[in-house]
Amino acid sequence: MVMSLWNVEDATTADLMVHMNRQMAAGDAPPRALLAAQRQYVAQQRQAGRAPDPFYWAAFVCSGSGAGLEQTAPPARR
């Protein structure tokens, strides 16, 4: 489960979650995928010459192990 510790801005949240889901699809566990998304956001802000304000990216935390999120083959059709 990913949750925010405070109210967050919608556009940045959407970008972070898209990147997180891409990382998970590539095989990262949820906490590692969230960290990668946060690091990417910080890097993008710095590249654009802006200070990466933690208000936008640091609100998010993962809870749980991610067990049960593994992709499995769909059941065979009869």
C-alpha positions as CSV (number, residue, x, y, z in Angstrom):
1,M,0.0,0.0,0.0
2,V,1.3,3.5,-0.8
3,M,0.0,6.3,1.2
4,S,0.6,10.0,1.7
5,L,1.4,11.6,5.0
6,W,-0.2,14.9,4.0
7,N,-2.5,16.3,1.2
8,V,-0.5,16.2,-2.0
9,E,-0.7,18.0,-5.4
10,D,-2.5,16.0,-8.1
11,A,-0.3,16.4,-11.1
12,T,3.0,15.5,-9.3
13,T,1.3,12.5,-7.6
14,A,0.1,11.2,-11.0
15,D,3.6,11.5,-12.4
16,L,5.1,9.7,-9.4
17,M,2.6,6.9,-9.5
18,V,3.0,6.3,-13.3
19,H,6.7,6.0,-12.8
20,M,6.3,3.8,-9.8
21,N,4.0,1.5,-11.7
22,R,6.5,1.3,-14.6
23,Q,9.2,0.3,-12.2
24,M,7.0,-2.4,-10.6
25,A,6.2,-3.7,-14.1
26,A,9.9,-4.0,-14.7
27,G,10.2,-6.1,-11.6
28,D,11.0,-3.7,-8.7
29,A,9.3,-4.3,-5.3
30,P,6.9,-1.5,-4.4
31,P,9.2,0.3,-1.9
32,R,12.1,0.3,-4.4
33,A,9.8,1.4,-7.2
34,L,8.6,4.3,-5.1
35,L,12.1,5.3,-4.3
36,A,13.1,5.2,-8.0
37,A,10.1,7.5,-8.8
38,Q,11.0,9.9,-6.1
39,R,14.6,10.1,-7.2
40,Q,13.5,10.6,-10.8
41,Y,11.3,13.5,-9.7
42,V,14.2,15.1,-7.8
43,A,16.6,14.7,-10.7
44,Q,14.1,16.2,-13.1
45,Q,13.6,19.2,-10.9
46,R,17.3,19.8,-10.6
47,Q,17.8,19.4,-14.3
48,A,15.2,22.1,-14.8
49,G,17.1,24.4,-12.4
50,R,14.4,24.1,-9.6
51,A,14.9,23.1,-6.0
52,P,13.0,19.7,-5.5
53,D,10.6,20.8,-2.8
54,P,9.9,17.7,-0.6
55,F,6.3,18.9,-0.3
56,Y,5.7,17.3,-3.7
57,W,7.6,14.0,-3.5
58,A,8.3,13.1,0.2
59,A,4.8,12.6,1.4
60,F,4.6,9.0,0.1
61,V,5.5,5.9,2.0
62,C,5.0,2.2,1.4
63,S,3.5,-0.2,3.9
64,G,3.6,-3.9,3.6
65,S,5.9,-6.3,1.8
66,G,4.2,-6.3,-1.6
67,A,3.6,-10.1,-1.3
68,G,0.6,-11.1,-3.4
69,L,1.4,-8.5,-6.1
70,E,3.3,-11.0,-8.2
71,Q,2.0,-11.5,-11.7
72,T,0.6,-14.9,-12.4
73,A,-0.5,-16.6,-15.6
74,P,-4.2,-16.3,-16.2
75,P,-6.2,-19.5,-15.6
76,A,-6.4,-21.8,-18.7
77,R,-9.7,-21.5,-20.5
78,R,-11.7,-24.7,-21.1
